[in-house]
Amino acid sequence: MEYFDGEQIKRGRNLVRSIIFIVLIVEILNIVYFTLTNTLENVLKQLLYLAIVVIAAYLFYKGNKWTGYVILLMLGQNILAGLFYLLHQAGILLAFNGWLMLILTIIVASVIGIFLGGSDSITAFMKYQKSTKPR
């Protein structure tokens, strides 16, 4: 059996919970925004997206590290979509012909990968969650 540092696991659990909380808040705000401004079809798409995020968040908390990448990329997509909307409204995005979006998306995905891959506390928490038996 593997030895786990209690403090590192607590930090990892807090980081995982914080990530899940932030992603769920952003998704709920998206649903509220789409409910107020768009058609029923877009609201239903956002509700389906929220269900996928909730399932991924649950799996992430249970120790599946790959779902952490998925939910953080979903969060990054929402943040970038808001940023691109603002840049498009200001007329700045039109001058770059889509290259700015591609570069920013690659940067965000790289930062997310480094954050999750380099965090020892998240890795320790994931290993701890995988090693414990379901209750």
Order of alpha helices (4+ residues) and beta strands (2+ residues): alpha-alpha-alpha-alpha-alpha
